[in-house]
Amino acid sequence: MKNWPITAVRLGLIGLLLSACGGGPAAKPSDTPAPEAIFTSAAQTAEARRVERFLQTATLPPEAIIETSTFATPTPTPPSIQLSPSAAAATPAPAATQPASAGERGEYLADVTVPDGTVFGPNQQFQKTWRVKNTGQTAWTTDYALVYIDGALMGAEPAVPLAEAVEPGKQTEITVDMVTPPNPGGYRGYWKLRNAAGQVFGFGLNADEAIWVDIVVESEGAALNVTGTPAVARTISTISLSVDNAQVSGTCPHNFRFVARINLNKPATLVYTLEVGSTSGASIHTPLPAQQNLGAGEHPVVYELSVPSDATAWARLHVTQPEEAFSNQVDFSLDCA
């Protein structure tokens, strides 16, 4: 057996003892940090960035913080227009009624065309012409206009400039292009004058009256019930009845305006009455029977019926001479809200 030197043996034994006891060279440290070290570092970084952003935005004006592209700039909405019951859907608001000076006044003279109660078919074009007089102290220039005030506009322009200048004491004619409404019934529209300053004035002694156009729209085959007489021998050709506004809500009493149209094949003496019935128990005063000598052709008959309180009712024209005949029945109601 080979004999090793004592020193070497001793060193080897010492090495074995140290190895067995966990000694030896120090382990190489890992490059990966501990998890708690990662979380702590991330939190510190995030907090630093949050503070940095806060400090930056705190110096900006408020409008710079919100992205303007995200919100659309609101567009002002024009005021809604309250339609009158008999006006077309696109009826504009009536003209302003700022009073004019005492020197502005007109006088109605005549309906040159379309007298009250003229009958048209639906959606029919027509021209309404009034003859008026300047009874004020100021000349009317072409900057003056006839303006819509209330009622049915009937497809007209709401302001129609005068076609000529009118000196005080002089007359002129004013024409407005119109279109009849699509639905059968009675329609009336009110008009006044407006000066160059935009002030509205009317007619009459106090310059506060309006002129109007008044028509009846009938569909083809207007209702007619003629009894007991062959068609070829009838005196009465057709009868129709309409009301200006069939459903009314507002202050009571209210005057309903009915227009009857009687067409005669030949001259005759007519006896007729407006019959009214209430389905709600309301008390409605009816007019007395009337008698007229009428020639052949068409004749309007106008009734103003005052209803004092809430009512649901109907009306019809009843002719008793020279033959019995009935118009169509018109339903109407009043709500005193």
C-alpha positions in Angstrom: 0.0 0.0 0.0 1.3 3.3 -1.0 2.0 5.7 1.9 0.3 9.3 1.4 1.8 12.2 3.1 0.2 13.2 6.4 -0.5 16.7 5.3 -2.5 15.7 2.3 -4.5 13.2 4.3 -5.3 15.7 6.8 -6.4 18.2 4.2 -8.6 15.7 2.6 -10.3 14.7 5.8 -10.9 18.4 6.7 -12.5 18.9 3.2 -14.8 15.9 3.7 -15.8 17.1 7.2 -16.6 20.6 5.9 -18.6 19.2 2.9 -20.6 17.0 5.2 -21.4 19.9 7.5 -22.8 22.1 4.6 -19.7 24.1 4.0 -17.9 24.5 0.8 -17.9 27.2 -1.8 -20.7 29.8 -1.7 -23.6 29.1 -4.1 -23.8 31.4 -7.1 -26.7 33.9 -6.5 -29.7 33.7 -8.9 -30.4 36.5 -11.4 -34.3 36.3 -10.8 -35.4 38.6 -7.9 -37.8 37.3 -5.3 -41.6 37.7 -6.0 -42.2 40.2 -3.2 -39.4 42.4 -4.7 -41.2 42.4 -8.1 -44.6 43.4 -6.7 -43.1 46.2 -4.6 -41.2 47.6 -7.6 -44.3 47.5 -9.9 -46.4 49.3 -7.3 -43.9 52.0 -6.9 -43.6 52.5 -10.6 -47.4 52.7 -11.1 -47.8 55.2 -8.3 -45.1 57.4 -9.7 -46.7 57.4 -13.2 -50.2 58.1 -11.7 -48.8 61.1 -9.8 -47.0 62.3 -12.9 -50.2 62.2 -15.0 -52.2 63.9 -12.3 -49.6 66.7 -12.1 -49.8 67.1 -15.9 -53.6 67.2 -16.2 -54.0 69.4 -13.2 -52.3 72.2 -15.2 -54.7 71.8 -18.3 -57.9 73.8 -18.7 -61.1 71.7 -18.1 -62.0 71.6 -21.8 -58.6 70.0 -22.6 -59.3 67.0 -20.3 -62.5 65.9 -22.2 -62.0 64.8 -25.7 -64.2 67.0 -27.7 -64.6 64.5 -30.5 -66.5 62.2 -28.1 -69.4 64.7 -27.7 -71.4 66.3 -30.5 -72.1 70.0 -30.2 -75.9 70.3 -29.6 -77.8 72.1 -32.4 -80.5 74.5 -31.1 -83.9 73.1 -31.8 -86.4 75.5 -33.3 -89.6 76.1 -31.2 -92.4 73.7 -32.0 -95.3 75.0 -33.7 -98.8 74.6 -32.5 -101.0 73.7 -35.3 -104.6 74.9 -35.5 -107.1 72.1 -36.0 -108.0 73.0 -39.5 -104.6 74.1 -40.7 -102.1 72.0 -42.8 -99.4 70.0 -41.0 -96.7 72.5 -41.9 -98.6 75.6 -40.8 -96.2 78.2 -39.5 -96.8 80.3 -36.4 -99.1 83.3 -36.9 -97.6 86.7 -37.3 -96.6 88.8 -34.3 -99.4 91.1 -33.1 -97.4 94.1 -32.0 -99.8 97.0 -32.4 -99.1 99.7 -34.9 -99.4 103.4 -34.5 -102.8 105.2 -34.6 -102.1 106.3 -38.1 -102.3 102.8 -39.5 -105.8 101.5 -40.3 -107.6 99.7 -43.1 -111.2 99.2 -44.2 -112.6 96.0 -45.8 -114.7 96.7 -48.8 -115.5 93.4 -50.6 -114.7 89.9 -51.4 -113.6 90.1 -55.1 -113.3 86.3 -55.3 -114.3 83.4 -53.1 -117.3 84.7 -51.1 -118.0 83.2 -47.7 -119.1 79.6 -47.9 -117.7 78.9 -51.4 -117.5 75.1 -52.0 -114.3 73.4 -53.2 -113.0 69.9 -53.5 -110.1 68.6 -51.5 -106.5 69.8 -52.4 -107.8 72.4 -54.9 -105.9 75.5 -55.8 -107.7 78.9 -55.6 -107.0 82.6 -55.2 -108.6 84.7 -52.6 -108.8 88.4 -53.4 -110.0 91.2 -51.0 -110.7 94.8 -51.9 -109.6 97.1 -49.0 -109.0 100.8 -48.4 -106.3 102.7 -46.6 -108.2 104.8 -44.1 -105.2 105.7 -42.0 -102.8 108.6 -42.2 -99.8 106.7 -43.5 -99.1 105.5 -47.0 -98.8 101.7 -47.5 -95.7 100.8 -49.4 -94.7 97.5 -51.0 -92.9 96.8 -47.7 -96.3 96.3 -46.2 -97.8 92.8 -46.2 -101.0 91.0 -45.5 -100.2 88.5 -42.8 -101.8 85.3 -41.4 -103.2 85.7 -37.9 -105.2 82.7 -37.0 -107.4 79.8 -38.2 -106.7 77.8 -41.4 -103.7 78.9 -43.4 -104.8 76.7 -46.4 -101.4 76.3 -47.9 -100.8 80.1 -48.3 -97.6 82.0 -47.6 -98.0 83.5 -44.0 -97.0 87.0 -45.3 -97.9 88.3 -48.7 -96.4 91.7 -49.7 -98.6 94.4 -51.2 -98.4 94.5 -55.0 -98.5 98.4 -55.1 -98.2 101.4 -52.8 -101.5 102.7 -51.4 -101.9 106.3 -50.3 -104.4 107.3 -47.6 -107.9 107.2 -48.9 -107.0 104.9 -51.8 -108.2 101.4 -52.5 -106.3 98.3 -53.5 -106.9 94.6 -54.1 -104.8 91.9 -52.3 -104.6 88.4 -53.6 -103.4 85.3 -51.8 -102.7 81.9 -53.4 -104.2 79.1 -51.4 -104.9 75.3 -51.5 -108.0 73.7 -49.9 -107.3 71.2 -47.1 -107.6 67.5 -47.9 -110.4 66.7 -45.5 -114.1 67.8 -45.9 -115.3 70.5 -43.6 -115.6 74.2 -43.1 -112.4 76.3 -43.0 -111.8 79.9 -42.1 -108.5 81.8 -42.0 -107.9 85.3 -40.5 -105.6 88.0 -41.9 -104.4 91.5 -41.0 -101.8 94.0 -42.3 -98.2 94.5 -41.2 -96.2 97.7 -41.8 -92.5 98.0 -42.8 -91.5 98.1 -39.1 -93.1 94.7 -38.4 -96.1 96.2 -36.5 -99.5 94.5 -37.2 -102.7 96.5 -37.6 -106.2 95.6 -38.8 -109.4 97.0 -40.1 -112.4 98.9 -38.7 -112.6 102.0 -36.6 -110.1 100.6 -34.0 -107.8 98.9 -36.5 -108.2 95.7 -34.6 -110.5 93.6 -36.9 -109.3 90.9 -39.3 -110.5 90.0 -42.7 -111.0 86.3 -43.5 -111.4 83.6 -46.1 -114.2 81.1 -45.5 -114.7 78.0 -47.6 -116.3 74.6 -47.4 -114.5 71.5 -48.6 -116.7 68.6 -49.9 -115.6 65.2 -51.1 -117.2 63.8 -54.2 -120.6 62.4 -53.6 -121.5 64.6 -50.6 -124.0 63.0 -48.4 -127.6 63.5 -49.5 -130.8 61.8 -48.4 -133.8 62.8 -50.4 -136.9 60.8 -49.8 -140.1 60.0 -51.7 -139.3 61.6 -55.0 -137.8 60.1 -58.2 -134.4 61.6 -59.1 -135.6 63.1 -62.4 -138.4 65.0 -60.7 -136.5 66.3 -57.6 -136.3 70.0 -56.9 -133.4 69.5 -54.5 -130.3 68.1 -56.2 -127.9 67.8 -53.2 -127.6 68.9 -49.6 -124.5 68.9 -47.4 -123.6 70.1 -44.0 -120.2 70.9 -42.4 -118.9 72.4 -39.1 -115.9 74.7 -38.6 -114.4 72.6 -35.8 -116.0 69.3 -34.8 -114.0 68.9 -31.5 -113.5 71.9 -29.2 -111.8 72.1 -25.8 -111.7 75.4 -24.0 -113.8 78.1 -22.4 -117.6 77.7 -22.5 -119.9 78.7 -24.0 -118.6 78.1 -27.6 -120.2 79.0 -30.9 -120.1 76.3 -33.5 -120.4 77.5 -37.1 -122.4 75.2 -39.5 -122.6 75.7 -43.3 -125.3 73.9 -45.3 -125.1 73.8 -49.1 -128.4 73.3 -50.9 -128.4 72.7 -54.7 -131.7 73.2 -56.5 -132.6 71.9 -60.0 -135.2 74.7 -60.3 -136.6 77.7 -58.4 -138.5 76.8 -55.2 -139.8 77.9 -51.9 -137.8 76.0 -49.2 -138.7 75.4 -45.6 -135.9 74.0 -43.6 -134.4 73.8 -40.1 -131.2 72.7 -38.4 -131.9 69.7 -36.3 -129.6 69.1 -33.3 -129.5 66.1 -31.0 -127.4 65.6 -27.9 -126.0 62.2 -27.0 -124.7 63.4 -23.6 -127.9 65.0 -22.3 -126.7 68.6 -22.8 -129.3 71.3 -23.4 -128.7 73.0 -26.8 -131.0 75.7 -28.2 -131.9 75.0 -31.8 -132.9 77.7 -34.3 -136.4 78.0 -35.6 -137.4 76.8 -39.1 -136.7 79.2 -42.0 -138.4 79.8 -45.3 -136.8 81.2 -48.4 -137.6 81.7 -52.1 -134.5 80.4 -53.9 -133.6 80.1 -57.6 -132.0 77.2 -59.3 -128.4 76.6 -58.3 -126.4 76.4 -55.1 -127.2 78.3 -51.9 -125.3 78.4 -48.7 -127.1 78.5 -45.4 -125.0 79.5 -42.3 -125.9 78.8 -38.7 -124.1 80.0 -35.5 -125.0 77.5 -32.8 -124.1 78.5 -29.2 -123.3 75.5 -26.9 -123.2 76.5 -23.2 -121.5 73.5 -21.6 -119.9 70.1 -22.1 -121.7 68.4 -24.9 -121.5 65.5 -27.4 -124.0 66.1 -30.2 -124.9 65.8 -33.8 -126.6 68.1 -36.4 -128.3 67.8 -39.8 -130.3 70.0 -42.1 -133.9 68.9 -42.6 -135.9 70.3 -45.5 -139.6 69.8 -45.3 -140.8 71.8 -48.4 -141.1 71.5 -51.4 -140.0 67.9 -50.7 -138.5 66.2 -47.6 -134.7 65.9 -47.6 -131.9 65.5 -45.1 -128.3 66.4 -45.2 -125.5 64.3 -43.9 -125.2 64.2 -40.1 -122.3 66.1 -38.5 -121.0 65.0 -35.1 -119.4 67.7 -32.8 -118.4 68.0 -29.2 -117.4 70.6 -26.6 -115.1 70.0 -23.6 -115.1 72.9 -21.1 -111.7 72.1 -19.8 
